[in-house]
C-alpha cells in the first residue's frame, strides 16, 4: 500500500509533495474529496500507537465544536477523523509498513529517507 492522504488546497501539503516528489511514487488522495478509508486510518493507528497522534487540533472546527474543553477517548478521535477531513493530521503517508503523518521536520526527514530508499531500489 502506497498512499498519501493530503489536502490539495493546503500550501504546506503542496510544498511537501513537490519537495519530496511523492506524486511519482504514491497514490494521491485528496481527503476533502474522498476522505480517509476506515481501514487505512486503523492501519495508521496500529503503526503510530493512537488515533490522538493522527488528530489535528489545528482544525478550524476544533474550538467551535468545544473539543478543546473535553478529554476525548480514542473512539471519539477515530470517529471525528472519519467524519471531518480537517481533523486528520496531514499529510498522512502510508508506504508499505511505514506511516508518516503531519508536517514536522522530523516526519518529513523520515519520509524523505523512505522515498530515497524507494527510488534507489528502482
Phi and psi restraints in degrees (range 20) as a CNS / XPLOR table:
assign (resid 1 and name C) (resid 2 and name N)
       (resid 2 and name CA) (resid 2 and name C) 1.0 -136.8 20.0 2
assign (resid 2 and name N) (resid 2 and name CA)
       (resid 2 and name C) (resid 3 and name N) 1.0 100.1 20.0 2
assign (resid 2 and name C) (resid 3 and name N)
       (resid 3 and name CA) (resid 3 and name C) 1.0 -137.8 20.0 2
assign (resid 3 and name N) (resid 3 and name CA)
       (resid 3 and name C) (resid 4 and name N) 1.0 153.7 20.0 2
assign (resid 3 and name C) (resid 4 and name N)
       (resid 4 and name CA) (resid 4 and name C) 1.0 -129.7 20.0 2
assign (resid 4 and name N) (resid 4 and name CA)
       (resid 4 and name C) (resid 5 and name N) 1.0 121.0 20.0 2
assign (resid 4 and name C) (resid 5 and name N)
       (resid 5 and name CA) (resid 5 and name C) 1.0 -92.7 20.0 2
assign (resid 5 and name N) (resid 5 and name CA)
       (resid 5 and name C) (resid 6 and name N) 1.0 118.4 20.0 2
assign (resid 5 and name C) (resid 6 and name N)
       (resid 6 and name CA) (resid 6 and name C) 1.0 -140.2 20.0 2
assign (resid 6 and name N) (resid 6 and name CA)
       (resid 6 and name C) (resid 7 and name N) 1.0 173.0 20.0 2
assign (resid 6 and name C) (resid 7 and name N)
       (resid 7 and name CA) (resid 7 and name C) 1.0 -115.8 20.0 2
assign (resid 7 and name N) (resid 7 and name CA)
       (resid 7 and name C) (resid 8 and name N) 1.0 115.4 20.0 2
assign (resid 7 and name C) (resid 8 and name N)
       (resid 8 and name CA) (resid 8 and name C) 1.0 -64.9 20.0 2
assign (resid 8 and name N) (resid 8 and name CA)
       (resid 8 and name C) (resid 9 and name N) 1.0 -19.4 20.0 2
assign (resid 8 and name C) (resid 9 and name N)
       (resid 9 and name CA) (resid 9 and name C) 1.0 -93.3 20.0 2
assign (resid 9 and name N) (resid 9 and name CA)
       (resid 9 and name C) (resid 10 and name N) 1.0 -2.8 20.0 2
assign (resid 9 and name C) (resid 10 and name N)
       (resid 10 and name CA) (resid 10 and name C) 1.0 -87.9 20.0 2
assign (resid 10 and name N) (resid 10 and name CA)
       (resid 10 and name C) (resid 11 and name N) 1.0 121.6 20.0 2
assign (resid 10 and name C) (resid 11 and name N)
       (resid 11 and name CA) (resid 11 and name C) 1.0 -65.5 20.0 2
assign (resid 11 and name N) (resid 11 and name CA)
       (resid 11 and name C) (resid 12 and name N) 1.0 -34.6 20.0 2
assign (resid 11 and name C) (resid 12 and name N)
       (resid 12 and name CA) (resid 12 and name C) 1.0 -64.9 20.0 2
assign (resid 12 and name N) (resid 12 and name CA)
       (resid 12 and name C) (resid 13 and name N) 1.0 -44.9 20.0 2
assign (resid 12 and name C) (resid 13 and name N)
       (resid 13 and name CA) (resid 13 and name C) 1.0 -61.8 20.0 2
assign (resid 13 and name N) (resid 13 and name CA)
       (resid 13 and name C) (resid 14 and name N) 1.0 -43.3 20.0 2
assign (resid 13 and name C) (resid 14 and name N)
       (resid 14 and name CA) (resid 14 and name C) 1.0 -59.8 20.0 2
assign (resid 14 and name N) (resid 14 and name CA)
       (resid 14 and name C) (resid 15 and name N) 1.0 -44.3 20.0 2
assign (resid 14 and name C) (resid 15 and name N)
       (resid 15 and name CA) (resid 15 and name C) 1.0 -63.0 20.0 2
assign (resid 15 and name N) (resid 15 and name CA)
       (resid 15 and name C) (resid 16 and name N) 1.0 -46.1 20.0 2
assign (resid 15 and name C) (resid 16 and name N)
       (resid 16 and name CA) (resid 16 and name C) 1.0 -62.5 20.0 2
assign (resid 16 and name N) (resid 16 and name CA)
       (resid 16 and name C) (resid 17 and name N) 1.0 -43.8 20.0 2
assign (resid 16 and name C) (resid 17 and name N)
       (resid 17 and name CA) (resid 17 and name C) 1.0 -62.4 20.0 2
assign (resid 17 and name N) (resid 17 and name CA)
       (resid 17 and name C) (resid 18 and name N) 1.0 -43.4 20.0 2
assign (resid 17 and name C) (resid 18 and name N)
       (resid 18 and name CA) (resid 18 and name C) 1.0 -67.0 20.0 2
assign (resid 18 and name N) (resid 18 and name CA)
       (resid 18 and name C) (resid 19 and name N) 1.0 -45.0 20.0 2
assign (resid 18 and name C) (resid 19 and name N)
       (resid 19 and name CA) (resid 19 and name C) 1.0 -65.9 20.0 2
assign (resid 19 and name N) (resid 19 and name CA)
       (resid 19 and name C) (resid 20 and name N) 1.0 -35.3 20.0 2
assign (resid 19 and name C) (resid 20 and name N)
       (resid 20 and name CA) (resid 20 and name C) 1.0 -94.6 20.0 2
assign (resid 20 and name N) (resid 20 and name CA)
       (resid 20 and name C) (resid 21 and name N) 1.0 -16.1 20.0 2
assign (resid 20 and name C) (resid 21 and name N)
       (resid 21 and name CA) (resid 21 and name C) 1.0 69.7 20.0 2
assign (resid 21 and name N) (resid 21 and name CA)
       (resid 21 and name C) (resid 22 and name N) 1.0 30.0 20.0 2
assign (resid 21 and name C) (resid 22 and name N)
       (resid 22 and name CA) (resid 22 and name C) 1.0 -59.9 20.0 2
assign (resid 22 and name N) (resid 22 and name CA)
       (resid 22 and name C) (resid 23 and name N) 1.0 -32.3 20.0 2
assign (resid 22 and name C) (resid 23 and name N)
       (resid 23 and name CA) (resid 23 and name C) 1.0 -61.1 20.0 2
assign (resid 23 and name N) (resid 23 and name CA)
       (resid 23 and name C) (resid 24 and name N) 1.0 -20.1 20.0 2
assign (resid 23 and name C) (resid 24 and name N)
       (resid 24 and name CA) (resid 24 and name C) 1.0 -80.5 20.0 2
assign (resid 24 and name N) (resid 24 and name CA)
       (resid 24 and name C) (resid 25 and name N) 1.0 -22.6 20.0 2
assign (resid 24 and name C) (resid 25 and name N)
       (resid 25 and name CA) (resid 25 and name C) 1.0 -123.6 20.0 2
assign (resid 25 and name N) (resid 25 and name CA)
       (resid 25 and name C) (resid 26 and name N) 1.0 -5.8 20.0 2
assign (resid 25 and name C) (resid 26 and name N)
       (resid 26 and name CA) (resid 26 and name C) 1.0 -128.5 20.0 2
assign (resid 26 and name N) (resid 26 and name CA)
       (resid 26 and name C) (resid 27 and name N) 1.0 154.7 20.0 2
assign (resid 26 and name C) (resid 27 and name N)
       (resid 27 and name CA) (resid 27 and name C) 1.0 -75.5 20.0 2
assign (resid 27 and name N) (resid 27 and name CA)
       (resid 27 and name C) (resid 28 and name N) 1.0 123.3 20.0 2
assign (resid 27 and name C) (resid 28 and name N)
       (resid 28 and name CA) (resid 28 and name C) 1.0 -89.0 20.0 2
assign (resid 28 and name N) (resid 28 and name CA)
       (resid 28 and name C) (resid 29 and name N) 1.0 125.8 20.0 2
assign (resid 28 and name C) (resid 29 and name N)
       (resid 29 and name CA) (resid 29 and name C) 1.0 -128.2 20.0 2
assign (resid 29 and name N) (resid 29 and name CA)
       (resid 29 and name C) (resid 30 and name N) 1.0 115.4 20.0 2
assign (resid 29 and name C) (resid 30 and name N)
       (resid 30 and name CA) (resid 30 and name C) 1.0 -80.7 20.0 2
assign (resid 30 and name N) (resid 30 and name CA)
       (resid 30 and name C) (resid 31 and name N) 1.0 112.7 20.0 2
assign (resid 30 and name C) (resid 31 and name N)
       (resid 31 and name CA) (resid 31 and name C) 1.0 -66.5 20.0 2
assign (resid 31 and name N) (resid 31 and name CA)
       (resid 31 and name C) (resid 32 and name N) 1.0 -23.1 20.0 2
assign (resid 31 and name C) (resid 32 and name N)
       (resid 32 and name CA) (resid 32 and name C) 1.0 -71.2 20.0 2
assign (resid 32 and name N) (resid 32 and name CA)
       (resid 32 and name C) (resid 33 and name N) 1.0 -33.7 20.0 2
assign (resid 32 and name C) (resid 33 and name N)
       (resid 33 and name CA) (resid 33 and name C) 1.0 -86.8 20.0 2
assign (resid 33 and name N) (resid 33 and name CA)
       (resid 33 and name C) (resid 34 and name N) 1.0 -38.5 20.0 2
assign (resid 33 and name C) (resid 34 and name N)
       (resid 34 and name CA) (resid 34 and name C) 1.0 -114.3 20.0 2
assign (resid 34 and name N) (resid 34 and name CA)
       (resid 34 and name C) (resid 35 and name N) 1.0 -23.5 20.0 2
assign (resid 34 and name C) (resid 35 and name N)
       (resid 35 and name CA) (resid 35 and name C) 1.0 72.6 20.0 2
assign (resid 35 and name N) (resid 35 and name CA)
       (resid 35 and name C) (resid 36 and name N) 1.0 173.4 20.0 2
assign (resid 35 and name C) (resid 36 and name N)
       (resid 36 and name CA) (resid 36 and name C) 1.0 -97.9 20.0 2
assign (resid 36 and name N) (resid 36 and name CA)
       (resid 36 and name C) (resid 37 and name N) 1.0 139.6 20.0 2
assign (resid 36 and name C) (resid 37 and name N)
       (resid 37 and name CA) (resid 37 and name C) 1.0 -72.1 20.0 2
assign (resid 37 and name N) (resid 37 and name CA)
       (resid 37 and name C) (resid 38 and name N) 1.0 137.1 20.0 2
assign (resid 37 and name C) (resid 38 and name N)
       (resid 38 and name CA) (resid 38 and name C) 1.0 -53.6 20.0 2
assign (resid 38 and name N) (resid 38 and name CA)
       (resid 38 and name C) (resid 39 and name N) 1.0 -39.2 20.0 2
assign (resid 38 and name C) (resid 39 and name N)
       (resid 39 and name CA) (resid 39 and name C) 1.0 -68.7 20.0 2
assign (resid 39 and name N) (resid 39 and name CA)
       (resid 39 and name C) (resid 40 and name N) 1.0 -31.4 20.0 2
assign (resid 39 and name C) (resid 40 and name N)
       (resid 40 and name CA) (resid 40 and name C) 1.0 -72.1 20.0 2
assign (resid 40 and name N) (resid 40 and name CA)
       (resid 40 and name C) (resid 41 and name N) 1.0 -38.8 20.0 2
assign (resid 40 and name C) (resid 41 and name N)
       (resid 41 and name CA) (resid 41 and name C) 1.0 -64.2 20.0 2
assign (resid 41 and name N) (resid 41 and name CA)
       (resid 41 and name C) (resid 42 and name N) 1.0 -43.6 20.0 2
assign (resid 41 and name C) (resid 42 and name N)
       (resid 42 and name CA) (resid 42 and name C) 1.0 -64.3 20.0 2
assign (resid 42 and name N) (resid 42 and name CA)
       (resid 42 and name C) (resid 43 and name N) 1.0 -39.0 20.0 2
assign (resid 42 and name C) (resid 43 and name N)
       (resid 43 and name CA) (resid 43 and name C) 1.0 -62.6 20.0 2
assign (resid 43 and name N) (resid 43 and name CA)
       (resid 43 and name C) (resid 44 and name N) 1.0 -46.4 20.0 2
assign (resid 43 and name C) (resid 44 and name N)
       (resid 44 and name CA) (resid 44 and name C) 1.0 -60.5 20.0 2
assign (resid 44 and name N) (resid 44 and name CA)
       (resid 44 and name C) (resid 45 and name N) 1.0 -41.8 20.0 2
assign (resid 44 and name C) (resid 45 and name N)
       (resid 45 and name CA) (resid 45 and name C) 1.0 -61.7 20.0 2
assign (resid 45 and name N) (resid 45 and name CA)
       (resid 45 and name C) (resid 46 and name N) 1.0 -40.7 20.0 2
assign (resid 45 and name C) (resid 46 and name N)
       (resid 46 and name CA) (resid 46 and name C) 1.0 -63.2 20.0 2
assign (resid 46 and name N) (resid 46 and name CA)
       (resid 46 and name C) (resid 47 and name N) 1.0 -28.3 20.0 2
assign (resid 46 and name C) (resid 47 and name N)
       (resid 47 and name CA) (resid 47 and name C) 1.0 -86.9 20.0 2
assign (resid 47 and name N) (resid 47 and name CA)
       (resid 47 and name C) (resid 48 and name N) 1.0 -35.6 20.0 2
assign (resid 47 and name C) (resid 48 and name N)
       (resid 48 and name CA) (resid 48 and name C) 1.0 -97.1 20.0 2
assign (resid 48 and name N) (resid 48 and name CA)
       (resid 48 and name C) (resid 49 and name N) 1.0 -15.4 20.0 2
assign (resid 48 and name C) (resid 49 and name N)
       (resid 49 and name CA) (resid 49 and name C) 1.0 106.9 20.0 2
assign (resid 49 and name N) (resid 49 and name CA)
       (resid 49 and name C) (resid 50 and name N) 1.0 -24.9 20.0 2
assign (resid 49 and name C) (resid 50 and name N)
       (resid 50 and name CA) (resid 50 and name C) 1.0 -161.4 20.0 2
assign (resid 50 and name N) (resid 50 and name CA)
       (resid 50 and name C) (resid 51 and name N) 1.0 157.2 20.0 2
assign (resid 50 and name C) (resid 51 and name N)
       (resid 51 and name CA) (resid 51 and name C) 1.0 -73.1 20.0 2
assign (resid 51 and name N) (resid 51 and name CA)
       (resid 51 and name C) (resid 52 and name N) 1.0 -30.6 20.0 2
assign (resid 51 and name C) (resid 52 and name N)
       (resid 52 and name CA) (resid 52 and name C) 1.0 -58.3 20.0 2
assign (resid 52 and name N) (resid 52 and name CA)
       (resid 52 and name C) (resid 53 and name N) 1.0 -38.4 20.0 2
assign (resid 52 and name C) (resid 53 and name N)
       (resid 53 and name CA) (resid 53 and name C) 1.0 -63.7 20.0 2
assign (resid 53 and name N) (resid 53 and name CA)
       (resid 53 and name C) (resid 54 and name N) 1.0 -27.1 20.0 2
assign (resid 53 and name C) (resid 54 and name N)
       (resid 54 and name CA) (resid 54 and name C) 1.0 -92.7 20.0 2
assign (resid 54 and name N) (resid 54 and name CA)
       (resid 54 and name C) (resid 55 and name N) 1.0 -1.8 20.0 2
assign (resid 54 and name C) (resid 55 and name N)
       (resid 55 and name CA) (resid 55 and name C) 1.0 -92.2 20.0 2
assign (resid 55 and name N) (resid 55 and name CA)
       (resid 55 and name C) (resid 56 and name N) 1.0 132.2 20.0 2
assign (resid 55 and name C) (resid 56 and name N)
       (resid 56 and name CA) (resid 56 and name C) 1.0 -99.3 20.0 2
assign (resid 56 and name N) (resid 56 and name CA)
       (resid 56 and name C) (resid 57 and name N) 1.0 116.2 20.0 2
assign (resid 56 and name C) (resid 57 and name N)
       (resid 57 and name CA) (resid 57 and name C) 1.0 -80.7 20.0 2
assign (resid 57 and name N) (resid 57 and name CA)
       (resid 57 and name C) (resid 58 and name N) 1.0 -3.1 20.0 2
assign (resid 57 and name C) (resid 58 and name N)
       (resid 58 and name CA) (resid 58 and name C) 1.0 -82.6 20.0 2
assign (resid 58 and name N) (resid 58 and name CA)
       (resid 58 and name C) (resid 59 and name N) 1.0 -6.5 20.0 2
assign (resid 58 and name C) (resid 59 and name N)
       (resid 59 and name CA) (resid 59 and name C) 1.0 -57.0 20.0 2
assign (resid 59 and name N) (resid 59 and name CA)
       (resid 59 and name C) (resid 60 and name N) 1.0 141.1 20.0 2
assign (resid 59 and name C) (resid 60 and name N)
       (resid 60 and name CA) (resid 60 and name C) 1.0 -64.8 20.0 2
assign (resid 60 and name N) (resid 60 and name CA)
       (resid 60 and name C) (resid 61 and name N) 1.0 -16.3 20.0 2
assign (resid 60 and name C) (resid 61 and name N)
       (resid 61 and name CA) (resid 61 and name C) 1.0 -95.4 20.0 2
assign (resid 61 and name N) (resid 61 and name CA)
       (resid 61 and name C) (resid 62 and name N) 1.0 -8.1 20.0 2
assign (resid 61 and name C) (resid 62 and name N)
       (resid 62 and name CA) (resid 62 and name C) 1.0 -60.2 20.0 2
assign (resid 62 and name N) (resid 62 and name CA)
       (resid 62 and name C) (resid 63 and name N) 1.0 -56.0 20.0 2
assign (resid 62 and name C) (resid 63 and name N)
       (resid 63 and name CA) (resid 63 and name C) 1.0 -72.1 20.0 2
assign (resid 63 and name N) (resid 63 and name CA)
       (resid 63 and name C) (resid 64 and name N) 1.0 -46.1 20.0 2
assign (resid 63 and name C) (resid 64 and name N)
       (resid 64 and name CA) (resid 64 and name C) 1.0 -57.3 20.0 2
assign (resid 64 and name N) (resid 64 and name CA)
       (resid 64 and name C) (resid 65 and name N) 1.0 -29.0 20.0 2
assign (resid 64 and name C) (resid 65 and name N)
       (resid 65 and name CA) (resid 65 and name C) 1.0 -83.1 20.0 2
assign (resid 65 and name N) (resid 65 and name CA)
       (resid 65 and name C) (resid 66 and name N) 1.0 -3.3 20.0 2
assign (resid 65 and name C) (resid 66 and name N)
       (resid 66 and name CA) (resid 66 and name C) 1.0 74.2 20.0 2
assign (resid 66 and name N) (resid 66 and name CA)
       (resid 66 and name C) (resid 67 and name N) 1.0 17.5 20.0 2
assign (resid 66 and name C) (resid 67 and name N)
       (resid 67 and name CA) (resid 67 and name C) 1.0 -69.1 20.0 2
assign (resid 67 and name N) (resid 67 and name CA)
       (resid 67 and name C) (resid 68 and name N) 1.0 -25.4 20.0 2
assign (resid 67 and name C) (resid 68 and name N)
       (resid 68 and name CA) (resid 68 and name C) 1.0 -68.4 20.0 2
assign (resid 68 and name N) (resid 68 and name CA)
       (resid 68 and name C) (resid 69 and name N) 1.0 -14.6 20.0 2
assign (resid 68 and name C) (resid 69 and name N)
       (resid 69 and name CA) (resid 69 and name C) 1.0 -97.5 20.0 2
assign (resid 69 and name N) (resid 69 and name CA)
       (resid 69 and name C) (resid 70 and name N) 1.0 -0.1 20.0 2
assign (resid 69 and name C) (resid 70 and name N)
       (resid 70 and name CA) (resid 70 and name C) 1.0 -121.7 20.0 2
assign (resid 70 and name N) (resid 70 and name CA)
       (resid 70 and name C) (resid 71 and name N) 1.0 158.0 20.0 2
assign (resid 70 and name C) (resid 71 and name N)
       (resid 71 and name CA) (resid 71 and name C) 1.0 -101.6 20.0 2
assign (resid 71 and name N) (resid 71 and name CA)
       (resid 71 and name C) (resid 72 and name N) 1.0 116.4 20.0 2
assign (resid 71 and name C) (resid 72 and name N)
       (resid 72 and name CA) (resid 72 and name C) 1.0 -91.1 20.0 2
assign (resid 72 and name N) (resid 72 and name CA)
       (resid 72 and name C) (resid 73 and name N) 1.0 147.0 20.0 2
assign (resid 72 and name C) (resid 73 and name N)
       (resid 73 and name CA) (resid 73 and name C) 1.0 -85.3 20.0 2
assign (resid 73 and name N) (resid 73 and name CA)
       (resid 73 and name C) (resid 74 and name N) 1.0 166.7 20.0 2
assign (resid 73 and name C) (resid 74 and name N)
       (resid 74 and name CA) (resid 74 and name C) 1.0 -60.3 20.0 2
assign (resid 74 and name N) (resid 74 and name CA)
       (resid 74 and name C) (resid 75 and name N) 1.0 -39.8 20.0 2
assign (resid 74 and name C) (resid 75 and name N)
       (resid 75 and name CA) (resid 75 and name C) 1.0 -63.2 20.0 2
assign (resid 75 and name N) (resid 75 and name CA)
       (resid 75 and name C) (resid 76 and name N) 1.0 -38.0 20.0 2
assign (resid 75 and name C) (resid 76 and name N)
       (resid 76 and name CA) (resid 76 and name C) 1.0 -67.8 20.0 2
assign (resid 76 and name N) (resid 76 and name CA)
       (resid 76 and name C) (resid 77 and name N) 1.0 -41.5 20.0 2
assign (resid 76 and name C) (resid 77 and name N)
       (resid 77 and name CA) (resid 77 and name C) 1.0 -58.4 20.0 2
assign (resid 77 and name N) (resid 77 and name CA)
       (resid 77 and name C) (resid 78 and name N) 1.0 -46.2 20.0 2
assign (resid 77 and name C) (resid 78 and name N)
       (resid 78 and name CA) (resid 78 and name C) 1.0 -60.0 20.0 2
assign (resid 78 and name N) (resid 78 and name CA)
       (resid 78 and name C) (resid 79 and name N) 1.0 -50.1 20.0 2
assign (resid 78 and name C) (resid 79 and name N)
       (resid 79 and name CA) (resid 79 and name C) 1.0 -60.8 20.0 2
assign (resid 79 and name N) (resid 79 and name CA)
       (resid 79 and name C) (resid 80 and name N) 1.0 -42.4 20.0 2
assign (resid 79 and name C) (resid 80 and name N)
       (resid 80 and name CA) (resid 80 and name C) 1.0 -63.6 20.0 2
assign (resid 80 and name N) (resid 80 and name CA)
       (resid 80 and name C) (resid 81 and name N) 1.0 -42.8 20.0 2
assign (resid 80 and name C) (resid 81 and name N)
       (resid 81 and name CA) (resid 81 and name C) 1.0 -63.1 20.0 2
assign (resid 81 and name N) (resid 81 and name CA)
       (resid 81 and name C) (resid 82 and name N) 1.0 -40.5 20.0 2
assign (resid 81 and name C) (resid 82 and name N)
       (resid 82 and name CA) (resid 82 and name C) 1.0 -71.4 20.0 2
assign (resid 82 and name N) (resid 82 and name CA)
       (resid 82 and name C) (resid 83 and name N) 1.0 -29.9 20.0 2
assign (resid 82 and name C) (resid 83 and name N)
       (resid 83 and name CA) (resid 83 and name C) 1.0 -82.1 20.0 2
assign (resid 83 and name N) (resid 83 and name CA)
       (resid 83 and name C) (resid 84 and name N) 1.0 -34.7 20.0 2
assign (resid 83 and name C) (resid 84 and name N)
       (resid 84 and name CA) (resid 84 and name C) 1.0 -132.9 20.0 2
assign (resid 84 and name N) (resid 84 and name CA)
       (resid 84 and name C) (resid 85 and name N) 1.0 112.7 20.0 2
assign (resid 84 and name C) (resid 85 and name N)
       (resid 85 and name CA) (resid 85 and name C) 1.0 -55.5 20.0 2
assign (resid 85 and name N) (resid 85 and name CA)
       (resid 85 and name C) (resid 86 and name N) 1.0 -31.6 20.0 2
assign (resid 85 and name C) (resid 86 and name N)
       (resid 86 and name CA) (resid 86 and name C) 1.0 -71.3 20.0 2
assign (resid 86 and name N) (resid 86 and name CA)
       (resid 86 and name C) (resid 87 and name N) 1.0 -11.1 20.0 2
assign (resid 86 and name C) (resid 87 and name N)
       (resid 87 and name CA) (resid 87 and name C) 1.0 -83.7 20.0 2
assign (resid 87 and name N) (resid 87 and name CA)
       (resid 87 and name C) (resid 88 and name N) 1.0 -8.2 20.0 2
assign (resid 87 and name C) (resid 88 and name N)
       (resid 88 and name CA) (resid 88 and name C) 1.0 -83.3 20.0 2
assign (resid 88 and name N) (resid 88 and name CA)
       (resid 88 and name C) (resid 89 and name N) 1.0 126.4 20.0 2
assign (resid 88 and name C) (resid 89 and name N)
       (resid 89 and name CA) (resid 89 and name C) 1.0 -67.7 20.0 2
assign (resid 89 and name N) (resid 89 and name CA)
       (resid 89 and name C) (resid 90 and name N) 1.0 125.8 20.0 2
assign (resid 89 and name C) (resid 90 and name N)
       (resid 90 and name CA) (resid 90 and name C) 1.0 -130.8 20.0 2
assign (resid 90 and name N) (resid 90 and name CA)
       (resid 90 and name C) (resid 91 and name N) 1.0 158.5 20.0 2
assign (resid 90 and name C) (resid 91 and name N)
       (resid 91 and name CA) (resid 91 and name C) 1.0 -72.0 20.0 2
assign (resid 91 and name N) (resid 91 and name CA)
       (resid 91 and name C) (resid 92 and name N) 1.0 154.0 20.0 2
assign (resid 91 and name C) (resid 92 and name N)
       (resid 92 and name CA) (resid 92 and name C) 1.0 -111.1 20.0 2
assign (resid 92 and name N) (resid 92 and name CA)
       (resid 92 and name C) (resid 93 and name N) 1.0 117.2 20.0 2
assign (resid 92 and name C) (resid 93 and name N)
       (resid 93 and name CA) (resid 93 and name C) 1.0 -116.1 20.0 2
assign (resid 93 and name N) (resid 93 and name CA)
       (resid 93 and name C) (resid 94 and name N) 1.0 127.4 20.0 2
assign (resid 93 and name C) (resid 94 and name N)
       (resid 94 and name CA) (resid 94 and name C) 1.0 -117.0 20.0 2
assign (resid 94 and name N) (resid 94 and name CA)
       (resid 94 and name C) (resid 95 and name N) 1.0 116.8 20.0 2
assign (resid 94 and name C) (resid 95 and name N)
       (resid 95 and name CA) (resid 95 and name C) 1.0 -125.6 20.0 2
assign (resid 95 and name N) (resid 95 and name CA)
       (resid 95 and name C) (resid 96 and name N) 1.0 105.6 20.0 2
assign (resid 95 and name C) (resid 96 and name N)
       (resid 96 and name CA) (resid 96 and name C) 1.0 55.1 20.0 2
assign (resid 96 and name N) (resid 96 and name CA)
       (resid 96 and name C) (resid 97 and name N) 1.0 -109.4 20.0 2
assign (resid 96 and name C) (resid 97 and name N)
       (resid 97 and name CA) (resid 97 and name C) 1.0 -101.1 20.0 2
assign (resid 97 and name N) (resid 97 and name CA)
       (resid 97 and name C) (resid 98 and name N) 1.0 4.8 20.0 2
assign (resid 97 and name C) (resid 98 and name N)
       (resid 98 and name CA) (resid 98 and name C) 1.0 -107.1 20.0 2
assign (resid 98 and name N) (resid 98 and name CA)
       (resid 98 and name C) (resid 99 and name N) 1.0 144.7 20.0 2
assign (resid 98 and name C) (resid 99 and name N)
       (resid 99 and name CA) (resid 99 and name C) 1.0 -128.5 20.0 2
assign (resid 99 and name N) (resid 99 and name CA)
       (resid 99 and name C) (resid 100 and name N) 1.0 132.8 20.0 2
assign (resid 99 and name C) (resid 100 and name N)
       (resid 100 and name CA) (resid 100 and name C) 1.0 -125.5 20.0 2
assign (resid 100 and name N) (resid 100 and name CA)
       (resid 100 and name C) (resid 101 and name N) 1.0 135.9 20.0 2
assign (resid 100 and name C) (resid 101 and name N)
       (resid 101 and name CA) (resid 101 and name C) 1.0 -143.6 20.0 2
assign (resid 101 and name N) (resid 101 and name CA)
       (resid 101 and name C) (resid 102 and name N) 1.0 142.2 20.0 2
assign (resid 101 and name C) (resid 102 and name N)
       (resid 102 and name CA) (resid 102 and name C) 1.0 83.1 20.0 2
assign (resid 102 and name N) (resid 102 and name CA)
       (resid 102 and name C) (resid 103 and name N) 1.0 -178.1 20.0 2
assign (resid 102 and name C) (resid 103 and name N)
       (resid 103 and name CA) (resid 103 and name C) 1.0 -120.1 20.0 2
assign (resid 103 and name N) (resid 103 and name CA)
       (resid 103 and name C) (resid 104 and name N) 1.0 25.9 20.0 2
assign (resid 103 and name C) (resid 104 and name N)
       (resid 104 and name CA) (resid 104 and name C) 1.0 -69.9 20.0 2
assign (resid 104 and name N) (resid 104 and name CA)
       (resid 104 and name C) (resid 105 and name N) 1.0 156.6 20.0 2
assign (resid 104 and name C) (resid 105 and name N)
       (resid 105 and name CA) (resid 105 and name C) 1.0 -58.7 20.0 2
assign (resid 105 and name N) (resid 105 and name CA)
       (resid 105 and name C) (resid 106 and name N) 1.0 -39.7 20.0 2
assign (resid 105 and name C) (resid 106 and name N)
       (resid 106 and name CA) (resid 106 and name C) 1.0 -62.2 20.0 2
assign (resid 106 and name N) (resid 106 and name CA)
       (resid 106 and name C) (resid 107 and name N) 1.0 -48.7 20.0 2
assign (resid 106 and name C) (resid 107 and name N)
       (resid 107 and name CA) (resid 107 and name C) 1.0 -63.5 20.0 2
assign (resid 107 and name N) (resid 107 and name CA)
       (resid 107 and name C) (resid 108 and name N) 1.0 -41.9 20.0 2
assign (resid 107 and name C) (resid 108 and name N)
       (resid 108 and name CA) (resid 108 and name C) 1.0 -67.6 20.0 2
assign (resid 108 and name N) (resid 108 and name CA)
       (resid 108 and name C) (resid 109 and name N) 1.0 -36.7 20.0 2
assign (resid 108 and name C) (resid 109 and name N)
       (resid 109 and name CA) (resid 109 and name C) 1.0 -63.8 20.0 2
assign (resid 109 and name N) (resid 109 and name CA)
       (resid 109 and name C) (resid 110 and name N) 1.0 -45.8 20.0 2
assign (resid 109 and name C) (resid 110 and name N)
       (resid 110 and name CA) (resid 110 and name C) 1.0 -63.0 20.0 2
assign (resid 110 and name N) (resid 110 and name CA)
       (resid 110 and name C) (resid 111 and name N) 1.0 -40.3 20.0 2
assign (resid 110 and name C) (resid 111 and name N)
       (resid 111 and name CA) (resid 111 and name C) 1.0 -63.0 20.0 2
assign (resid 111 and name N) (resid 111 and name CA)
       (resid 111 and name C) (resid 112 and name N) 1.0 -44.3 20.0 2
assign (resid 111 and name C) (resid 112 and name N)
       (resid 112 and name CA) (resid 112 and name C) 1.0 -60.0 20.0 2
assign (resid 112 and name N) (resid 112 and name CA)
       (resid 112 and name C) (resid 113 and name N) 1.0 -40.3 20.0 2
assign (resid 112 and name C) (resid 113 and name N)
       (resid 113 and name CA) (resid 113 and name C) 1.0 -61.9 20.0 2
assign (resid 113 and name N) (resid 113 and name CA)
       (resid 113 and name C) (resid 114 and name N) 1.0 -43.1 20.0 2
assign (resid 113 and name C) (resid 114 and name N)
       (resid 114 and name CA) (resid 114 and name C) 1.0 -66.0 20.0 2
assign (resid 114 and name N) (resid 114 and name CA)
       (resid 114 and name C) (resid 115 and name N) 1.0 -42.6 20.0 2
assign (resid 114 and name C) (resid 115 and name N)
       (resid 115 and name CA) (resid 115 and name C) 1.0 -62.2 20.0 2
assign (resid 115 and name N) (resid 115 and name CA)
       (resid 115 and name C) (resid 116 and name N) 1.0 -40.5 20.0 2
assign (resid 115 and name C) (resid 116 and name N)
       (resid 116 and name CA) (resid 116 and name C) 1.0 -62.3 20.0 2
assign (resid 116 and name N) (resid 116 and name CA)
       (resid 116 and name C) (resid 117 and name N) 1.0 -41.6 20.0 2
assign (resid 116 and name C) (resid 117 and name N)
       (resid 117 and name CA) (resid 117 and name C) 1.0 -60.6 20.0 2
assign (resid 117 and name N) (resid 117 and name CA)
       (resid 117 and name C) (resid 118 and name N) 1.0 -42.7 20.0 2
assign (resid 117 and name C) (resid 118 and name N)
       (resid 118 and name CA) (resid 118 and name C) 1.0 -62.8 20.0 2
assign (resid 118 and name N) (resid 118 and name CA)
       (resid 118 and name C) (resid 119 and name N) 1.0 -43.8 20.0 2
assign (resid 118 and name C) (resid 119 and name N)
       (resid 119 and name CA) (resid 119 and name C) 1.0 -67.2 20.0 2
assign (resid 119 and name N) (resid 119 and name CA)
       (resid 119 and name C) (resid 120 and name N) 1.0 -35.4 20.0 2
assign (resid 119 and name C) (resid 120 and name N)
       (resid 120 and name CA) (resid 120 and name C) 1.0 -69.2 20.0 2
assign (resid 120 and name N) (resid 120 and name CA)
       (resid 120 and name C) (resid 121 and name N) 1.0 -28.1 20.0 2
assign (resid 120 and name C) (resid 121 and name N)
       (resid 121 and name CA) (resid 121 and name C) 1.0 -76.4 20.0 2
assign (resid 121 and name N) (resid 121 and name CA)
       (resid 121 and name C) (resid 122 and name N) 1.0 -21.2 20.0 2
